[in-house]
Amino acid sequence: RSVTIAVTVIAPKVTKRLPAAILGLVAGISTYFALGVFVPGLWTLSGNTLVIGSIDTSGSLIQVITGSVTSLSQITISDIGLVAASAATLSVLLSIDTLKTGVVLDALTRRRHNSNRELVAQGCANAASALCGGMPGAGTMGPTLVNVSSGGQTKWSGFMEGALALVVFLVLRPLIAWVPIGALAGILLVISFKMFDWHAFRLLMKPTTRLDFVIIATVVVVAKGVGLIQASLVGIGLSALIFIRNQVRGSVILRKRDLREVASKTFRSQSTREVLDLHGDEGLLVELRDDLFFGTTDQLYTELNDDLLTRRFILFDLRRVQSMDYTAGNLFNQMNQRLKEREGGLLLSGLPSGLSSRQDIEHYLVQLGLTDNQGGIHICETRNDALEYMEKAILKAADWTDDENPEPLELGEVDLFREFNDDELGAIDEIVEEVHLEAGESLFAQGDEGDALYVVRRGSVEIFLPLPEKKRHHLATMTRGNYFGEMSFLDNDRRSADGVARADTDLFKLSRHAFNTLALKEAAIGIRVFARLALMVSRRMRTADAEIRTLEER
């Protein structure tokens, strides 16, 4: 054993061409036979417990397969019931063992394994092995590390290892009988030492990782004292408890802001904005994240308890939420009932439903009977819709009327053309067109050709960015005096968003082709218009920067 260990450890430093385990085994066998010169009894197989000894088989491979198939045909339902629990547990254990080995192998080879394919292949191989009288196996760590450390680089190394092992068993069985047990034990000791994760003891040095070490130690103790299957179950159970504990201790609230800090994308008058600033504490935007289940909902309710006493409206933005359970749905209903007592309510926006990896929360709430069309929670397609809903309710409660349909603006009243003289306004008036839209009528859609700039004279136009699954992101609401369509006007490219009239709307339409003709004649007009467009684009870029900064807050 000592010789085998020494050669196995030293061999990699001398040569890489031959596996260290093979050299160690050869050295151990040679030492055993050399000792037989002094102890003749070592050269006999009969009654020799120091070697593997003769490997006896009963029948041929065909007979074994035939016998296995015959045995399978005689299995009854009661027989399956006796082994079902053990078989399921063993399959889970072997699957975990294979996946664990795959992760370690990825780190060693700098590659990525296909977990699903590995498990399917393992199941098929174990089924075939059972027909041949074999035992179930998995991608265990020991043989895999020996394979890699011995120079194996591709999937064929594992295949050749198995094929050669079968050849050795079928052809060299008489020679295997002479392999010393001590030599095998020496190789196993070296492999065990290399497999031992000494870095695990570093977990004891920091308070934040000591609990991880406790889990590792517990699994080791259970594996040694009870069994591997029980140890795997204990490890999975402890990990699940730690996960739930971390979820409960953490907060699912990303950030909270009231309507004095965040507003809808509707451009409102200064006086209206002042009213909203005065009563903005009545509405609260809460951005949630992660999973909403029994372990996190109680913490959420505790954090929002003070807000439920003072706010009229609470909006939950669920764009970053992965899933929710009945407990969370029941909590939402309780909050909604409390807010309704203050003539308010609970609103939800950004419900994930189009991504395959996330739960369809909107459909789930409908099934629970908690949505607005059943007298429950108000669901909005976009966060902006929900913010506008709260703003309108607050303005209504304050007896403030925000007139969205005054008299149409004239050309000289538009900010884009302010301080132009009558001659300049007359020249511009000759090239602009007047456009009227009914409420809900589309002005343009993403991908449409167009080079026109639009100015809102009366009414409002909503700009949307289309998203998958018929969703859309509200970019802005252009009200009286605002202008839009500057991107296609400047670069003559296709429309990047959708424009839809929110109410009966009157517009000025300024074509780039017609404007170019005018600018060639009146260069001063062209310079001033482009300068103001540049200023407007700059302001909108700053607004976009603020939104991106909010999204990236940690």
N, C-alpha and C positions, 0 to 999 in steps of 0.2 A: 504493500500500500504506500509506504513512504517513497519508494522509488518511482511509482506511478505518479504520485503527487509532484515530486521534484521535477520529473521530466515534462509533465504537462504544464508546469509553471514556467520552466526555463525554455522550452522548445520554441515558443513564439519569438523569443529574442534572438534565436539562432537562425531559424528558417521559417518562411511563410508558405513554402510550397506544399508541405505536408501538414495536415491538421494536428494540432497539439494533442488532442484526445487520442488519436490513432497512435502517435509516437509514445504517449504515456502508456497506452494499453500494451503495445509491443514490448516496451521496457518492463512492464509488470509481468507479462507472460514469460519473457526471457529470464527474469530474476527468479520466477517460480521454478522453472525447469533447472536453472543453475543450482538452486537449493536442493533439488531432487537428487543431486549427486551425493549429498551428505545425508539426505533423508529419503531413502528409496520409496517409502510409502506414498510420497507425493506423485509418483509416476503411475499410480493406479487410479481407476475411476470408481471401482466398487467400494462403496462405503466412504468415499472421500468427500467430506463436507466443505473442503476448501475450494472446490471448483464447481462450475454450474452443473456438470454431470450430463448424462444422456437425456435427450429430449425425445420422449416417446409420443407418437401420434397414432390415433386409431382410425384406420380407413384412409381413403384418398380424398382429394379436394372435392371431387364430384359427389362422393358419398356424403360428405359433410353438408354440401349445399342441398342435396336431395333430402337429407334428414331434417335440415332447418326448415325447408319449405313444407315438409310433412307436418312438422311441429306447429308451424304457423296456421295450417289449415285446421288444427284441432283446438285452437284457442277459442274460448267462450267469452261472453260478456262479463261474467263474474271474474274470469282471469284478468281481463283488462282492468277491471275495477281495483284489483289487488295491487297492480303495479302502476296505475295511472299517476298517483301523487308522486311516487318516487321517480318515475320517468320524466314528469314535467319538471321536477326540481333538478334532476340531473341534466336535462337539456338546457335549463337556464344557467346552471353552473358552467357547463361546457361552453355555452355561448359567451358568457362573461369572460371566461378564460381566453377564448379565441380573440375577442375584441380587445382585451387587455394586452395580449401579445402583439396584436396588430398595431396598437398605439406605440408600443415600445419599438417595434420594428420600423415604423415610420420615422421615429427619431433617429434611428441608427442609419437608415438607408437614404434619408432625405426624400422619401416618396410618400404617396398617399394610397392606402389600401381601400378596396371596395367592400365595406362591411356587409352589405346585403348579399353580395356574391359569395363572400367567404362563408357566411352562415348557411346559405343554400347548398353550397358545395360540401360543407361539413355534414349536413343532414343527409345528403345523398350518399356520401362515403360511409357514414355510420350505418345506414340501411343496408348497403352492399356488404359491409363488414359483418353485420349480424347474420346475413344469409350464409356467409362462409364460416360461421362459428366464432367470429371475432368479438371483441369488446368495443364499446363506444369510446371515442377519443376526441381530442380537440387540439387546436394549435397551441400547445403548451410552451411555456417560456423556455424551459431547459433545452430541449432539442433545437428550438429555433435559434437561440443564442449560440449554441455550438455550431450550427450550420453557418450562421453569419460570421462568427469569429474565425471559422475555418476557411473562409474565402467565398462562401456562397453569395451570389449577387442577384440572380434572377429567380423566377418562379420554377425554373427547371431544376434548380439545386434541390428544392424540396421534393420534387417528383423523383429525381435520381436517388435521393436518400431513401425514399420508401421502396423504390424498385430494387436497389442494391440490398436493402435489409431483407426483402423477400427472397432474393437470390441466395443470400447467405444462409437464410433459414432452410431453403429447399436443398441447396447443394453442399454447403459447408457445415451442416448440422453436426457431423461427427467431430469436427474441429472445435466447434463452439463449446462442446462439452468440456474442453480443457482450459477454458478461460477462467482464471482465478477470481473468486469473489472479492478478494482484497483489491485486485486491480480495478474492478468495476467500482468498488467503494471509494477508491482514491479519486477516480474521475468524477464521481458524484460529489465528493467533498469540494473539489476545486470549482466545479460548476456552481454548487450551492454558495460558496464564498463569493464568487463573481456576481451571482444573482442578488445577493443581499444588498438592500438599499441602505447604506450607512448614512446617507444624507437625511434619512428620516429622523435621526436623533437631533438634527439641527432644529427640528420643529419644537423641541423642548426649550430652546433658548429664547423664544419670543412668546409673550402671552397670547398673541392673536392666533398662533398656530399650535398651541399646546393641545387644544381640543382635537385637532386633526391627528396628533400623535396618539391620543387616547383611543380614537377609533381604530387606528392601525394596530395598536397593542391589543385591544379587545378582540379584533378579528384573529390575530395570531394565537391568542390564548384559547379562543373557542375552537379554532382549527386544530390545535394540538390536543386539547382536552376532550372535545366532542367529535368534530368532523368537519370536512371541507364544506359540505352542503350547508350545515348549520352556520358555519362561519360566514359564508356568502350572504345568507339571509340576514344575519346580524349586521353585517357591514352595510347592506342595502337599507335596512331599517334605520340604522343610526344616521346614515347620510340623508335619508328622507326627513328625519326629525330635525337635523341641523338645517336643512334647506327651509323647512317650515318656520323654524325659529328665526332665521335670518330675514325671511319675508315678513314675519310679524313685527320684528324690531325695526325694520325699515319703513319708509313712507312711500306710498304710491302717488303722493302729490309732488309733481315736478315744480310747479310754481302757482301762486295765487295773485291775481290782480283785479282791482275793481274798475268800474267804468270811468274813473278819473285817470286811470293809467293806460287803459286800452280802449279803443273805439272801433266802430265799424268803418268800412272803407267808403262810406257815403260822405261826400263833401257837403257839410252843413254850414249855415250862416253863423257868424260870430255870436249873435245873440242866442241862437239855439245851442251852440256849443257851451255857452256860459250856464244855461239851465242844466245841461247834462253834467257839467262839472260840479254844480251845486248839489245835485241829487245822485251823483255817480256812485256813492257808497251803497246804494240800494241794490246794485247788481254786482255779482262776483263771477269772474272767470277762473276756473280751476282746471289746470292741465294735469291729467292723470297718466300713469305709465304702468307697465308690467301687467301682472295678473290680479284680477279682483276675485278673491275667494274668501272662505270663512276666516282664513288666517290674517287677512289684511283689511277686511271691511270694518271690523270693530275699531281698528286704529284710525281709519279714515273718518268714521263717525265722530270719534273723540276729537280729532283735529278740527273738524268743521262745526262742532257744537256751538261755539260762540257766534259763528257766522249765521247759523240757523236761527239765532235769537234776534239778529239785527238786520239781516238782508231780506229783500223781497224775492230776488231771483238769484239762482246759482246755475251757472253753465258749466257742465263737465265736457271738456274736450278729450275725446277718447281715441285720438289718432295714434297714440303710442301704447294703447292697451291691447294685450294679446288675447285675453279671454276673461270670462266672468262666469260665476255660478249662480245658483238660486239665491244664496245668501246675499250676494251683491245686488241682485235684482230686487229682493225684498227691502234692502237698505235704501235703494233709490226710491222705492215707493213710499217708505216712511219719511224720507226727506221731502218728497213732493207734497205729501199731506201736511207737513209742518209749514212749508212755504205757502201753501194755499190758504192757510189760516191768516196770513199776512197779505192776502190778495196778490200773491206772486206764484211761483212755481219753479220746478226743476226742468232744465233744458239739457239736451244731449246733442253733441255735434261730432262730426268726424268719425262716425261709427265704422269700424273696419268690417268689410264684407266681401271684398273682391280678391283678397290674397288667400291662397290655398293654405298657408301656414297659420292663419289666424281665424278665430271663431267669427261666425256671422252673428254679431251681437244684436243687430237690428231685428233679424228674424227671431232670435231667441227672446227678445223683449216682447215681440208681438205674440209669441206662443204663451208667454207668461201673463198676457193681458194687461201690460203696463203702459202701452203707448197712448198718444194723445187722442187718436180717433176712438179710443175706448174710455175717454175721460181721464187719462193718466198723464204720463210724462210727455212733454213736447219734444219731438225729435226734429232737428234741422239738418239739412243736407250739408251745409257749410258752417263754419264758425262765424263767418260774417253774417249769415242769415240770423243766427241766434243773437248776435250782438245787436243787430238792427231791431229784432223783436223786443229785446229788453229796452233799448233806447226809446222805441215808440211807446211802450207801456209806461215808461217813466215820464215821458213828455205828456202823455195823456193824463196821467195822475196829477201832473203839475198844471193842467189846464193850458198847456202851450200847444198852439197849432203851428206846425212847420209847413208852410205853404210851398208845395212842390210844383205848382202850376201857375205861376204869375204870367203876366203878359210876355210875349216873345221879345227877346233882346234884338235890338237893331245892330247893324254891323259896327257902328262906332262905339257901342257900349261893351263890346267884347274886349277882354284884357289883351288878347293877341294883337288887336289893332288900335289900342288906345294911343292918343296923341297923334294919330294920323290926320292930316288936313283933309278938307273936303275933296280936293282933286284926287288925292291918293285913295280915299275911301270910295270915290266914284269908280276909279280904275279897278279896284278889287271887286266892287259890286258887280262889274260887268262879267267877271269870270267865276263867281261863286254861284252855286245852285241851291235852291231851297228844297229840303227833303222833309216829308212828314211820315211819321211811323205811328201805327196804332200800338197800344199796350200789348206786349208779348211778341211783336213782330221782329224778325231777325234783320239786322242791318248787314252783317257779314258773318262768315264762319271761318274757322281756322283752315288755312289752305287756299282761300279764295284769292284771286288776283285783284289788285287794286292799288291805286297810288294816291288816294284822296285823304285829306285831313278833314275831320268833322268838328264843328263847333256847336255846342248845345245852346239853343235859343230858349227852349222851354221844355220841361219834362226832365227825363233822366234816362241814361243808357247804362246797362250793366255789362262789364267786360269779364268774360269767363275763360279760364284755361281748361280745355277738355281733359279728362282723366279716364283711365280704363274703367270698365264695368259701368259705363254711363254716369260716372261721377264727374264733378267739375270743381275747379278751384276759383273762387271769386277774387279777381284781381282788383277791381275798383268799380265804383258807381259814379258815373260822370253826370253831374247835375248842371243847372243853369250857369252858363258862363265858362264851363270847362271845355277843353278840346282834347281830342284823342285821334288815334290812327297815325301818329307821327312816325312810327317805325316804317310802315309801307310808304309814307310820304317821302321819307328821307332816303331809303335804300331801294324803293321800287320793287320790293320782294313781296311774297305772299303773306297774307294775314297770319299772325301768330296766335290769335285768340278769337273768341266769338264775341259779337256785339249784339245785344238784345234790348229792345226798348222796354223799360220798366213801366212806363206810363205813356199816355199819348204825348208824343215828342216832336218838336220841330228842330231842324238842324240846318246849319250852313255846311255845304260841301265844297271844299277847295281842291281841285285836281292839280297834281304836280305838273302835268303836261301844260295845262293852261297857265299855271303860275310861272313856269320857266319862260314862257313866251312874254309874260308881263315883266319878269325880272330882267330880261334882255333889254327892254325898253326903259324900265325904271329900276336901276340898280340899287338905289337907296331903299326902295320897298323890300327888295329881296334880302338885303343885308339886315334890316331891322326885324323882319319876320324870322329869319334863320337864327338871329341872336336870341330872340324870345323863345323859340323852340329849344335852343340849346339850354337856356336857363330852366325851362320846364323839365327837360330830360334830366338835368342835373338834380333838381329837387326830387324827382321821382326815384332816381338812383339812390339818393340819401334815404328815402323812405324804404326802399328795398334793402339797403344796408342795415337799417334798424330792424327789419323783420328777420333778416338772416342772423343778426346778432342775437336776437331773442331765441331763435331756433337752436343756436349753438351754445346757449348758456348751460353751464354744468353745475 
